[in-house]
Amino acid sequence: MTREKVFAAVSMLTILVPLYAIPSAQAFAQDYRRMSCDELWYERNAIYAAKGYCFKTDRARSVFGRGCFPPFGKLTRSETRRVNLIEQWERYYGCR
């Protein structure tokens, strides 16, 4: 199975699994440390995709589709903390 197919499958699970069933951002910190820039990018954007964010880049649209459903990317506090933590790791690794 290609990496793209794995990401697509995980994307569907992200939508199907309620985020309240996922452990806190602290539980993910060690996992983020082991992720590549692409994996961090995917993880961060999967959070937005699950919330209906309207992606603008070709890369995000090709992976997550156009999205665009309520709440249009509005995150909870815990989701915002996770995104911020992922962005910290992306900066640390020099991603983007």
C-alpha positions in Angstrom: 0.0 0.0 0.0 1.4 3.4 -1.0 1.9 6.1 1.6 -0.8 8.2 -0.1 -3.3 5.4 0.3 -2.4 5.0 3.9 -2.9 8.8 4.4 -6.3 8.6 2.6 -7.4 5.7 4.9 -6.2 7.6 8.0 -8.0 10.7 6.8 -11.3 8.8 6.6 -10.7 7.4 10.1 -10.0 10.9 11.4 -13.4 12.0 10.2 -15.1 8.9 11.6 -13.4 8.8 15.0 -14.6 11.6 17.3 -11.8 13.8 18.5 -12.9 13.5 22.1 -11.9 9.8 21.9 -8.3 10.8 21.2 -5.9 11.4 24.1 -4.7 14.9 24.9 -1.9 16.8 23.1 0.6 15.8 25.8 0.1 12.1 24.9 1.1 12.9 21.3 4.2 14.9 22.1 6.5 11.9 22.0 4.9 10.7 18.7 5.3 14.1 17.1 9.0 13.9 17.9 9.3 10.8 15.7 7.3 12.2 12.7 8.7 13.6 9.5 7.7 17.0 8.2 5.2 15.4 5.8 3.7 13.4 8.7 3.4 16.5 10.9 1.8 18.4 8.0 -0.7 15.6 7.5 -1.5 15.3 11.2 -2.0 19.1 11.5 -4.2 19.4 8.5 -6.2 16.2 9.4 -7.4 18.1 12.5 -8.7 20.9 10.3 -10.1 18.5 7.7 -12.2 16.8 10.4 -13.7 20.3 11.2 -14.6 21.1 7.6 -11.8 23.6 6.8 -11.9 24.9 3.3 -8.4 24.1 2.0 -6.7 26.5 -0.4 -3.5 24.8 -1.4 -3.4 22.1 -4.2 -1.5 19.8 -1.9 -4.2 19.9 0.9 -7.0 19.7 -1.6 -5.5 16.6 -3.2 -5.2 14.8 0.2 -8.3 16.1 2.0 -10.6 17.4 -0.7 -12.2 20.8 -0.5 -13.9 20.2 2.8 -16.0 23.3 3.5 -18.6 22.2 5.9 -19.6 23.7 9.3 -17.8 24.6 11.5 -15.4 25.5 8.6 -12.2 24.7 10.5 -13.2 26.2 13.9 -11.2 24.2 16.5 -11.9 23.5 20.1 -9.3 24.6 22.7 -7.8 21.1 22.8 -7.6 20.8 19.0 -5.9 24.3 18.9 -3.4 23.1 21.5 -2.6 20.0 19.3 -2.2 22.2 16.2 0.1 24.6 18.1 2.1 21.7 19.4 2.5 20.2 15.9 3.5 23.6 14.5 6.2 23.9 17.2 7.6 20.6 16.0 7.4 21.8 12.4 9.4 24.9 13.3 11.9 22.8 15.3 12.5 20.6 12.3 12.5 23.5 9.8 9.4 22.3 8.0 7.3 24.3 5.5 
